[in-house]
């Protein structure tokens, strides 16, 4: 409305005109006030409505998910590792998402199968980092896969959480999960010398990275413990017979054999050991104790002659049900695996995947963001009690644990049991 019109010249009409103009101006002011009040009311109602939606867990626009990349050997020679790792990672993330996610956001997993090929591992990690924009990479399953991913994460400045035992110098963006084979080998050697009283040691190991790193841990430590290596023999993990190597070991007459190999080649060693009628004690590394090893070796490794370093989930039945380890960690994961996958048999490699993803989650909780640099800094503050140990990362230590969770284990009646002297 335009109230600024020219008034009429007649004085009587001019008075009427003035009254009309004043009336119109008052109506305009009143209308403007009503419109202002109405707009404020609509805005307030909209705000209340939005708050009610959020309170009911129904935001108008869902927050972007937190993207985590995972590279595993689900198929190929490492499938026995990657498959249980994938299952444990999946149920762990689903549990977090059911509880509302992290800082109001759900976790979205991007899982790549590297087919047990380190070249494929590198390609998969690059894809996850550049195309999917993940905040971190968990994996790989194999040492060679972890080593292939490592330089990519360092270059791209993305945190990597390897779940295979790699032996590396300090790296800014790499946070290891399993204790290194080098450190575990030293724990095995101390047990062999100090508890078993062995002085003449035979070292038998595979030629892959796992076996070589473990062997180096023995070689670098043995003189300090007052023992000696009487013979060192190695084999390819794919060999179907280790009789030539074991024949030489038997002739050297060691007090104890230290064996560094994964479950399948270790089972070949066990069968050849029996064929040669050997009785020498064997102390085996952490890659051996799997359900498959028990099935492949039968009674051969029983009777206390074979002592294998493993974790206490291997003999969980001996642990009271109200023990915090079972109550808060082991039993909940076993239940989740059974409910989702219908599996009742425990697989030791669930723990690698579970601890790896939980460490990533703990880092995200501290960071309160999925920014890569902020997550890296937060990971240095993580304190987490897991299957593979009590993790305490710091700005100068990205190993997290020294392998204190690994203990000597025996085999009795087709089952793993705690070591008894």
ABEGO torsion letter per residue (X at the ends): XBABBBBBABAAAAAAAAAAAAAAAAAAAAAAAAAAAAAAAAAAAAAAAAAAAAAAGBBABBBBBBBBBBBBBABEAAAAAAAAAAAAAAAAAAAAAAAGEBGGBBBBBBBBBAGGBAAAAAAAAAAAAAAAGBABBBOBABAAAAAAAAAAAAAAGBBBBBABBBBBBBBAABBBABBBAAAAAAAAAAAAAAAAGBABBBBBBBABAAAAAAAAAAAAAAAAAGBBBABBBBBBAABABAAAAAAAAAAAGBABBBBBBBAAAAAAAAAAAAAAGBABBBBBBAAABBAAAAAAAEAAABGGABBBBBBAAAAAAABBAABAAAAAAAAAAAAAAAAAAGBABBBAAAAAAAAAAAAAAAAAAAAGBABAAAAAAAAAABBBBBAAEBBBBBAABAAGBAGAABBBBBBBGGBBBBBBX
